[in-house]
Amino acid sequence: MLGRPRGEVRNEKIAVMPRISSFFGIVITMYHDDHGFPHFHAQHADGHAKIRIDTLEPIESNLPRRQLRFVLAWAELHQAELEENWHLARAGGTLQEIEPLR
């Protein structure tokens, strides 16, 4: 991972996404220049998901059911922090790390 700032994840669609949390092999990221409903991305070796922040519903997902349940439980606990990070991302600010699911 030479040349890539720590705490960021590479993705095919957009070169770099800030990582805001990780737990149980799941990495939570948010794009700085993403559009549409406020949402975040969850990536796992077995799939990925895009989750709306306001309703905590998947916009798209191919995550296994167990990992999706972990992501949704985590998001429910940290919904306000996710909303704040969405606003920071829209303003080009530095996103805040969020406590992982334990």
VENWO-V34623 format. One record per pair of residues at least 6 apart in sequence whose ideal C-beta (glycine too) atoms are under 7 Angstrom apart, sorted by the first residue. I is the first residue (numbers start at 1). J is the second residue. D is the distance in Angstrom with one decimal. If there is no record, write none. Layout:
i=I j=J d=D
i=I j=J d=D
This chain:
i=4 j=10 d=6.5
i=7 j=18 d=6.6
i=7 j=19 d=5.0
i=8 j=16 d=4.8
i=8 j=17 d=6.5
i=8 j=18 d=5.7
i=8 j=19 d=6.1
i=9 j=17 d=5.1
i=9 j=19 d=5.3
i=9 j=27 d=5.7
i=9 j=29 d=5.2
i=9 j=43 d=6.8
i=10 j=16 d=6.4
i=11 j=17 d=5.7
i=14 j=31 d=5.6
i=17 j=29 d=4.0
i=17 j=30 d=6.8
i=17 j=31 d=5.5
i=17 j=41 d=6.9
i=18 j=29 d=6.4
i=18 j=30 d=6.3
i=18 j=95 d=4.7
i=19 j=27 d=5.7
i=19 j=28 d=6.9
i=19 j=29 d=5.4
i=20 j=28 d=5.3
i=20 j=29 d=6.6
i=20 j=30 d=5.9
i=20 j=85 d=5.9
i=20 j=95 d=5.4
i=20 j=97 d=5.8
i=20 j=98 d=5.2
i=21 j=28 d=4.2
i=21 j=97 d=6.4
i=21 j=98 d=4.4
i=21 j=100 d=5.3
i=22 j=28 d=6.5
i=22 j=100 d=6.1
i=23 j=74 d=6.7
i=23 j=100 d=3.6
i=23 j=101 d=4.4
i=24 j=70 d=5.6
i=24 j=101 d=6.8
i=25 j=44 d=5.7
i=25 j=45 d=6.3
i=26 j=42 d=5.5
i=26 j=43 d=7.0
i=26 j=44 d=4.9
i=26 j=67 d=5.8
i=26 j=70 d=6.3
i=26 j=71 d=6.1
i=27 j=43 d=4.8
i=28 j=40 d=5.9
i=28 j=42 d=5.6
i=29 j=40 d=6.9
i=29 j=41 d=4.8
i=29 j=43 d=6.8
i=30 j=40 d=4.9
i=30 j=41 d=6.9
i=30 j=85 d=5.7
i=30 j=86 d=6.8
i=30 j=89 d=5.4
i=30 j=95 d=6.0
i=31 j=89 d=6.9
i=32 j=89 d=5.0
i=32 j=92 d=6.4
i=37 j=52 d=5.1
i=37 j=54 d=7.0
i=38 j=52 d=6.9
i=38 j=53 d=4.3
i=38 j=54 d=6.2
i=38 j=83 d=6.6
i=38 j=86 d=4.2
i=39 j=50 d=5.4
i=39 j=51 d=5.8
i=39 j=52 d=5.1
i=39 j=53 d=5.9
i=39 j=59 d=5.9
i=40 j=51 d=5.8
i=40 j=53 d=6.6
i=40 j=82 d=5.9
i=41 j=48 d=6.6
i=41 j=50 d=5.6
i=42 j=48 d=6.5
i=42 j=49 d=4.6
i=42 j=51 d=6.5
i=42 j=63 d=6.5
i=42 j=71 d=4.5
i=44 j=63 d=5.9
i=44 j=67 d=5.0
i=46 j=63 d=7.0
i=46 j=64 d=5.3
i=46 j=67 d=6.9
i=47 j=62 d=4.1
i=47 j=63 d=4.2
i=47 j=64 d=6.4
i=48 j=62 d=6.6
i=48 j=63 d=6.6
i=49 j=58 d=5.4
i=49 j=60 d=6.8
i=49 j=61 d=3.6
i=49 j=63 d=4.7
i=49 j=68 d=6.1
i=49 j=71 d=6.2
i=50 j=58 d=7.0
i=50 j=59 d=4.4
i=50 j=60 d=5.0
i=51 j=58 d=5.6
i=51 j=59 d=6.8
i=51 j=71 d=6.4
i=51 j=75 d=6.0
i=52 j=59 d=5.8
i=53 j=79 d=6.5
i=53 j=82 d=4.7
i=53 j=83 d=5.6
i=53 j=86 d=6.0
i=56 j=72 d=5.9
i=56 j=75 d=5.2
i=56 j=76 d=5.9
i=56 j=79 d=6.8
i=58 j=68 d=6.9
i=61 j=68 d=5.8
i=63 j=71 d=6.9
i=70 j=101 d=5.9
i=73 j=101 d=6.4
i=74 j=101 d=4.2
i=75 j=82 d=6.4
i=78 j=98 d=5.0
i=81 j=96 d=6.8
i=81 j=98 d=5.0
i=84 j=96 d=7.0
i=85 j=95 d=4.8
i=85 j=96 d=6.0
i=88 j=94 d=6.9
i=88 j=95 d=5.5
i=89 j=95 d=6.0
